[in-house]
């Protein structure tokens, strides 16, 4: 992963935080009232506002930048190397793929489209050590067919609706990876790339990441609800996210899922396991994938 700068002295960090809060309060006073959203979108508009407010509070409190890395997360809050007792998986050292010469990063100033210029296939999180890779999810030459991505959803009508949405929004590529760890946890990661971040944000907020439950049920996860137990420190700047967990009673397996909106890429991360899907490796996997897209 990219190197993380050393944290500044406590007094300087506190002063910076006070200045940040003061500037935020001043800007808030100067902003004109936001126009009222149409009644149909009230819940999603409120949900979006709450997510952004929470993100601002978290980042102001800990004084992090958009390059927030694994090393800045408390070991009990998640990623990083696995230990014998905390349940994290042993992922290989991660490095963001190189960009073509002269190309900006997805969140660099001047990259209005939020474009990822690195190969999408290189942005999919690799499997942890000891896992068995699902070769079928690699598709042809590392690219997955749209219909194979849609197969993750339970209802035929949902698959048709989503397929129409993706076609209308000019889906460019799908890259995916899946694996099974020795404890029986099945992981699937899908990255969908579009032409601009505007398209991805629209899909994420308006059609997929609902406040209470995912808009479209995955296979084997018909009763998922929003997961409000996510560690606040386990977030990645610039990447919007929404997490869900299958609620009891569920079948033979429990499913966890997360949607990520990162520039021109929409990600879906799922984990399922007989009995129950563990929270820690799922949180670790989602954060590491978000970091590769940031």
N, C-alpha and C positions, 0 to 999 in steps of 0.2 A: 504494500500500500504506500501511498505518497507519504513523505516525511511530515510529521506534525511539529509545528513550532513549539518551543518551550513556553510554558505559561508564564506571564509577567508576574512580578512581585505582587503580594496581596494588596498593599496600599494602592499601587498603580491600578490594579485590576478593579478595586473598589471605586476609585475615582472615575475610571472609564465607565463603569456601570452607572454611577450617579449621573455623569454627563449624558449617557445614552437615555436614561429614564427622563432627564430634564428635557432633552430634545424631543423625545417621543410625546411628552405631555404638551409641549409647545405646538408641535405639529398637529396633535389631536384637536387643540383649541382652534387652530386656524382652518381646519378642514370644514367645508360646507356640509350640511346634512346630506346623507346619501338618499337618492330617490327611492321611493317605496317599490319593492319587487312585486311582480304580478302575484295574485293570491295563489296560483297553482304552484309557485316555486318557493313559497314562504319557508317551508321546512328545510329545503336544501340550501336556501340562501342563509338561513340561520346557522345551519350545520357548517357551511363554509366559513362564516364569520367566526364561529367558535373555534374551528381548527386553526385559523390564522391567529386569533387572539392567544390561544394556548401556545402556539409556536413562538410568538413574540415574547411571551412571558418566560418560556423555558430558555430561549437564547439570551434574553436580557439578564436572567438570573445567573447563568453560568458563564456568560461572556464569551460564547463560542463564535466562530466565524462560519462561513459557508463551507469551509474545508474541514468540518468537524470529522474527526477520525476515530478509529477503534481505540487508539491509545488514550483518548480523552474520556472514554466511557469507564465508569467504575467497574471493576472486575465483577462485582455482584450484579451489575446492571446489564452485563452481557458479553458482546463479542470478544475477539481476541483468541489466543490459544486456549485449547481445552485444558481443564484440570481434571483430577481424578474424581471430584465430588460434585461439581456444579452443573453437569449435564451438557456442557457445550461440546460441539463436535470439533474434530481436529482438521480444520481446513488448511489447504496449502497456502503459502504466502501469496497474497493477492497483489497484483500490479495492474493498474489501468493500461489498456492497450495504447500504443503510440498513435498520435494523430498525424494525418497527412501534413506535410510541410506547409506552414502558414495557416492552418485551420484552427479556429478557436474552439474552446471547450463549450459544452452545451449551455453553460450559464455565464459565459464570458460576456462582458459588455460589447455590444455590437452584433451579437448573435441573436437577433430578434426572433428567429424561428425556433430557438432552443434546439438546434440540430446537433445530433451526435454524428460526428464525421468518422469516428472509429467504426470498424466492421461490427455490425450488431451481434454477430456470432461470437465475437471476442468479449462482449459485454455480459454474457450469461455467466452466472456464478458457477465455478467448477464444483464437482462433487467432493465431499470431505474424504479423507483417507479411510480406507476400509469399506467404502460403499460400493455397491454393484450398480453400474450405470445402465439405464434403460436406453438401449440403442434405438428403439423405435421412435423415441421423441426427437432424435437428431434429424429426422426427415431426410431429404435429399440434399447432400452437400451442406448439411448444417442448417438448412432452411425447412421449416415445417409448413405444410399446406394449411390454408385457412380452415378447411373442413376438419382437419385433425385437431386444431385448437378448439374449434366449436364443440367437438365431441366431449370436452370436459364438462359441458353443461347438461343438466338432467332432462329438461323438457324440449321436445321437438319444436314447439312454437318459439321457445326462447332462442334456440339455435338458429331458426330462420330469421327471427327479428334481429339478433346480433349480427348474423351474416349480412343482412341488408345494411345495417349501420356501418359495418366495416367497409363494405363495397362503396357506399355513398361517400365515405370519408377518405377514399383512396388509400387504403392500407397498402403499405409498400412491401414489408417483409415481416415474417414471424420467425424468431429463433427460440429454441427451447432446449431444456435439458431436464432429465429426471434420474433419480437413483433411489436405491433402497439401502438403508443402513442395517447393521447386524441386529438391532433391536426391533426390526420390522417396520420402521417408519418409511413411508413412501413420500418422496418429495418431487414436485413438478414445478418448473419455472418456465413461464412464457413471456417473451418480450415482443411487443408489437410496435413497429415503427411507422409513423405517419409523416406527412410533409411539414407540419408545424406543431409547435407546442399548444397553439390555440385549439386545434382539433382534439388533442389529448386531454386538455383541461376540460373541454366540453363533455367528452365521453365520461371522464372520471366523475365530475360533479353532477352532471344532469342525468346520467343513465346507468352508472355502475355502482358507485360508492355511496349508497344511501346511508342515512343516519342510523337507522335501527338494524337493518339487515341488508345483505347484498341484494341488488335488484333482480339478479338471475341466479337461481340455485345451481350449485355444482352437483355432479353425480354423487350420491351418497351423503349429501349435506343439505337436506331440505329445510332444516330448522336452525340455520345459523343466525347469530345475533352479534351486534357490535361488541368487540372485546375492549372493555374499559379498564383492563388491568395492565395495559402496556406501560413499561417503565418510561417515565418522561424523559430521562436522559438518553434513551435509546432511539434517537431521532437523527435524521440527516438533513442538513440545510438544503433548501431549494426543492427537495423531493416531497411531494404531497403523498399522504398515505392514509389508508383506512383498513382496519383489521377486524376480522370476524372469527368466531369460534362456534362450532356446532353445539347447541344446547341439549341438555338431557330432556327426554330420553332419546338416545341415538342408537343406531344399529350396532353391527359388529365392530365398526371402526368409527373413530371420531375424526372430524376434518377441521383443520384451521386454514384460513385463507387471508390473503392481503392483496389489495390493489395499490400500485404505486404509479404516480404521475411524475415523470422526470423529463422535462423538455418535450421532444418529439417522440418519446417512448412511453408506452403504457405497459406495465408489468403486472402479471398475476403470479403469485407464489402460493402454492398449496402444500400442506402436509397432512397425511392421514396415517392412523396407526390403530391396530386392534386394541380394544380396551379404551385407551385415551391417547390423544396426541399431546406430547409434552410441550409446554410453553417455551422453555429456554432454547432448545435447538431451533424452534420456529422463529423466535424473536431474533436469534443470532443470524439465521439464514436471511431473513428479510432485511436486516440492517446492512449486512455485507453486500447483498444485491443492490440496495439503494446507494451504497458508497461507490460501487462500480459505475453506476449511472450518474453520479453527481459530478 
